[in-house]
Amino acid sequence: MPNTLDLGTLRDGVPQPDVRLVLPQQALEVAARLSHWVVENARSARALLKRVGAIAPLARPLQELDIRELPRPRKGGGPGPVEVLRAADWLAPALAGRDVGLLSEAGLPAVADPGAALVDVAHAAGVRVRPLSGPSSLMLALAASGLNGQSFAFVGYLPTDAAQRAQRLRELEAHSRRWQQTQILIETPYRNSALLAALRQGLQPGTRLSVACGVTLEDEQIWTADISRWRTDMAATSLPMELPSQVPAVFLFLAR
């Protein structure tokens, strides 16, 4: 078997961990025997399957796999009519008795990632849906935050316009305080520091803010503190003023 370093890779310049550290053996074995895939990104899907093949031999050569890409999700969330129609086409191998794999970039398809339309069409067609666990940065960040894991909401991206973003933050913070509900946000990596600055400035001093950066990567870091501490001298509190611009981060807060 290849050594650990052989099963790592680089993605957008960021080192990725050994695939065996983030995916269970069962998921790797199932992935190895699939010939039909619907994926978010064909190039990175092939790279992952190549690493899988080093652990469990693929049923067919990589270049012979049927790999189809999901369309980019619409702004605002749910699938559009074109995506639903494509999902019916992508499901054709399953209707013919063959398994189809769904693979997204985040590790857990259809959770803060595209793919829900395909799953919904599968249910409507009576096709068995079997989830295989992958690393969800949202859930891992929540588990490591110390914030309320009994009531939480994923709210996605905030507006980029400063005034609209500030207004949205006020709304989410009021909701969080009323229901004691953790709010989970994400941002495009190159805007990580801008969002951190907006949260630090826009939230109330007693609100708890957690930032999970590079979850599952070797240099992952997770910080949780009151906004009052996030606003003080960063060197004195060991909290970051800025975040890496190429590494995904998850932001969580709970108003008190």
C-alpha positions as CSV (number, residue, x, y, z in Angstrom):
1,M,0.0,0.0,0.0
2,P,1.3,3.5,-0.8
3,N,2.6,5.5,2.2
4,T,0.5,8.3,3.7
5,L,2.1,11.1,1.7
6,D,1.1,9.4,-1.6
7,L,-2.6,9.7,-0.6
8,G,-2.4,13.4,0.1
9,T,-2.7,16.1,-2.5
10,L,-2.8,19.8,-3.2
11,R,-6.1,21.7,-3.9
12,D,-5.9,25.4,-4.8
13,G,-2.4,25.4,-3.2
14,V,-3.7,24.0,0.1
15,P,-2.4,20.7,1.3
16,Q,-5.1,18.1,1.7
17,P,-4.9,15.3,4.3
18,D,-4.6,11.6,3.7
19,V,-8.0,10.5,2.3
20,R,-8.1,7.7,4.9
21,L,-8.1,10.3,7.7
22,V,-11.3,11.9,6.5
23,L,-13.3,9.1,4.9
24,P,-14.3,5.8,6.5
25,Q,-13.2,2.6,4.9
26,Q,-16.8,1.7,4.0
27,A,-17.2,4.9,2.0
28,L,-13.9,4.3,0.2
29,E,-14.8,0.7,-0.7
30,V,-18.2,1.8,-2.1
31,A,-16.7,4.6,-4.1
32,A,-14.1,2.2,-5.6
33,R,-16.8,0.0,-7.1
34,L,-19.0,2.7,-8.6
35,S,-18.9,3.4,-12.3
36,H,-21.4,6.3,-12.5
37,W,-21.0,9.6,-10.7
38,V,-22.7,13.0,-10.4
39,V,-20.2,15.5,-9.0
40,E,-19.7,19.1,-8.3
41,N,-16.4,19.3,-10.0
42,A,-15.2,16.6,-12.4
43,R,-11.5,17.5,-12.2
44,S,-11.3,17.3,-8.4
45,A,-13.6,14.2,-8.4
46,R,-11.1,12.3,-10.6
47,A,-8.3,13.4,-8.4
48,L,-10.1,12.0,-5.3
49,L,-11.0,8.8,-7.1
50,K,-7.4,8.3,-8.1
51,R,-6.5,8.5,-4.4
52,V,-9.3,6.1,-3.6
53,G,-8.0,3.7,-6.2
54,A,-4.6,3.5,-4.4
55,I,-6.5,2.1,-1.4
56,A,-9.2,0.0,-3.1
57,P,-8.8,-0.8,-6.8
58,L,-11.4,0.9,-9.0
59,A,-14.0,-1.2,-10.7
60,R,-13.1,0.5,-14.0
61,P,-10.2,2.6,-15.2
62,L,-10.5,6.2,-14.2
63,Q,-10.9,7.4,-17.7
64,E,-13.8,5.1,-18.3
65,L,-15.9,6.3,-15.4
66,D,-19.2,8.1,-16.3
67,I,-18.7,11.4,-14.4
68,R,-21.3,14.2,-14.9
69,E,-21.1,17.6,-13.3
70,L,-23.8,19.3,-11.3
71,P,-24.7,22.9,-12.4
72,R,-23.8,25.7,-10.2
73,P,-26.5,26.3,-7.6
74,R,-28.8,29.3,-8.0
75,K,-28.3,32.3,-5.8
76,G,-30.7,32.0,-2.9
77,G,-30.6,28.3,-2.6
78,G,-32.9,25.6,-4.1
79,P,-32.5,23.8,-7.4
80,G,-34.0,25.4,-10.6
81,P,-36.1,23.5,-13.2
82,V,-33.1,22.8,-15.4
83,E,-31.3,21.1,-12.5
84,V,-34.4,19.0,-11.7
85,L,-34.6,17.9,-15.4
86,R,-30.9,17.0,-15.5
87,A,-31.4,15.0,-12.2
88,A,-33.9,12.8,-13.9
89,D,-31.4,12.1,-16.7
90,W,-28.5,11.5,-14.3
91,L,-30.7,9.0,-12.5
92,A,-31.0,6.8,-15.6
93,P,-28.2,4.3,-14.6
94,A,-29.9,3.8,-11.2
95,L,-33.2,3.1,-12.9
96,A,-31.4,0.5,-15.0
97,G,-30.2,-1.2,-11.8
98,R,-26.7,0.4,-11.5
99,D,-25.5,2.4,-8.5
100,V,-24.8,6.2,-8.9
101,G,-22.6,8.1,-6.6
102,L,-23.1,11.8,-5.6
103,L,-19.9,13.6,-4.7
104,S,-19.6,17.3,-3.6
105,E,-16.6,19.4,-2.7
106,A,-17.5,19.8,0.9
107,G,-17.6,16.2,1.9
108,L,-21.3,15.8,2.6
109,P,-23.3,16.3,-0.5
110,A,-26.6,18.3,-0.5
111,V,-25.7,19.8,2.9
112,A,-24.6,23.4,2.2
113,D,-23.7,22.0,-1.2
114,P,-25.5,21.1,-4.4
115,G,-27.1,17.7,-5.1
116,A,-30.5,17.9,-3.3
117,A,-32.4,17.8,-6.6
118,L,-30.8,14.5,-7.6
119,V,-31.7,13.0,-4.2
120,D,-35.2,14.3,-4.4
121,V,-35.8,12.8,-7.8
122,A,-34.4,9.5,-6.6
123,H,-36.9,9.4,-3.8
124,A,-39.7,10.2,-6.2
125,A,-38.6,7.4,-8.5
126,G,-38.4,4.9,-5.7
127,V,-34.7,4.6,-5.9
128,R,-33.0,3.7,-2.6
129,V,-30.9,6.5,-1.2
130,R,-28.0,5.6,1.0
131,P,-25.9,8.3,2.7
132,L,-22.2,7.6,3.3
133,S,-20.5,9.9,5.8
134,G,-17.9,12.4,4.8
135,P,-16.4,15.3,6.8
136,S,-18.9,18.2,7.1
137,S,-17.0,21.3,8.1
138,L,-20.2,22.8,9.4
139,M,-21.0,20.1,11.9
140,L,-17.3,19.6,12.9
141,A,-17.1,23.4,13.5
142,L,-20.3,23.4,15.6
143,A,-19.1,20.4,17.6
144,A,-15.8,22.1,18.4
145,S,-17.3,25.6,19.1
146,G,-18.8,25.1,22.5
147,L,-21.9,26.9,21.2
148,N,-25.4,25.5,21.3
149,G,-25.5,22.3,19.3
150,Q,-29.2,21.6,20.2
151,S,-30.5,24.5,18.2
152,F,-28.7,25.9,15.2
153,A,-29.2,27.3,11.7
154,F,-27.0,27.4,8.7
155,V,-27.5,30.8,7.1
156,G,-24.9,30.6,4.3
157,Y,-23.4,33.8,3.0
158,L,-24.1,37.3,4.2
159,P,-24.6,40.2,1.7
160,T,-21.4,41.8,0.4
161,D,-22.8,45.3,0.7
162,A,-21.7,46.7,4.1
163,A,-25.1,48.2,5.0
164,Q,-27.1,45.1,4.0
165,R,-24.6,42.9,5.8
166,A,-24.9,44.9,9.0
167,Q,-28.6,44.8,8.8
168,R,-28.6,41.0,8.3
169,L,-26.3,40.5,11.2
170,R,-28.6,42.5,13.5
171,E,-31.5,40.3,12.4
172,L,-29.6,37.1,12.9
173,E,-28.2,38.2,16.3
174,A,-31.7,39.2,17.5
175,H,-33.0,35.8,16.4
176,S,-30.1,34.0,18.1
177,R,-30.7,35.8,21.4
178,R,-34.4,35.2,21.4
179,W,-34.2,31.5,20.6
180,Q,-30.7,30.7,21.9
181,Q,-29.9,29.4,18.4
182,T,-26.3,29.2,17.0
183,Q,-26.0,30.9,13.6
184,I,-23.5,29.3,11.2
185,L,-22.1,31.2,8.3
186,I,-19.5,30.7,5.5
187,E,-17.7,33.0,3.1
188,T,-15.5,32.7,0.0
189,P,-12.0,32.2,1.5
190,Y,-10.5,35.4,0.0
191,R,-13.2,37.3,2.0
192,N,-12.6,35.5,5.3
193,S,-10.9,38.4,6.9
194,A,-13.5,40.9,5.7
195,L,-16.3,38.8,7.3
196,L,-14.3,38.4,10.5
197,A,-13.9,42.2,10.7
198,A,-17.7,42.7,10.1
199,L,-18.6,40.2,12.8
200,R,-16.2,41.7,15.2
201,Q,-17.6,45.2,14.6
202,G,-21.3,44.4,14.1
203,L,-22.1,41.9,16.9
204,Q,-22.7,42.8,20.5
205,P,-19.9,42.5,23.1
206,G,-21.4,39.6,24.9
207,T,-22.1,37.5,21.8
208,R,-19.9,34.4,21.5
209,L,-18.1,34.1,18.2
210,S,-16.4,30.9,17.0
211,V,-14.2,30.7,13.9
212,A,-13.1,27.3,12.6
213,C,-10.4,27.6,9.9
214,G,-9.1,24.7,7.8
215,V,-11.2,22.1,9.4
216,T,-9.7,18.5,8.9
217,L,-6.5,20.1,7.5
218,E,-3.3,19.5,9.4
219,D,-3.1,23.2,10.5
220,E,-6.7,23.6,11.4
221,Q,-7.4,26.2,14.1
222,I,-10.6,26.9,16.0
223,W,-11.2,29.9,18.3
224,T,-14.2,30.8,20.5
225,A,-14.5,33.9,22.6
226,D,-16.9,36.8,23.4
227,I,-16.9,39.7,20.8
228,S,-15.5,41.9,23.6
229,R,-12.3,39.7,23.5
230,W,-12.3,39.6,19.7
231,R,-12.2,43.4,19.7
232,T,-9.2,43.7,22.1
233,D,-5.5,43.4,21.2
234,M,-5.2,40.2,19.2
235,A,-1.7,39.5,20.5
236,A,-2.9,39.6,24.1
237,T,-5.9,37.2,23.4
238,S,-4.3,34.8,20.9
239,L,-7.2,35.5,18.5
240,P,-6.5,36.2,14.9
241,M,-6.9,39.7,13.3
242,E,-6.9,38.2,9.8
243,L,-7.5,34.7,8.4
244,P,-5.8,32.8,5.5
245,S,-7.2,33.9,2.1
246,Q,-7.1,30.4,0.6
247,V,-8.4,28.2,3.4
248,P,-12.1,27.7,4.0
249,A,-13.5,28.9,7.3
250,V,-16.8,28.5,9.2
251,F,-18.1,31.3,11.4
252,L,-20.6,30.6,14.2
253,F,-22.1,32.9,16.8
254,L,-24.5,32.7,19.7
255,A,-26.0,35.9,21.3
256,R,-26.5,36.0,25.0
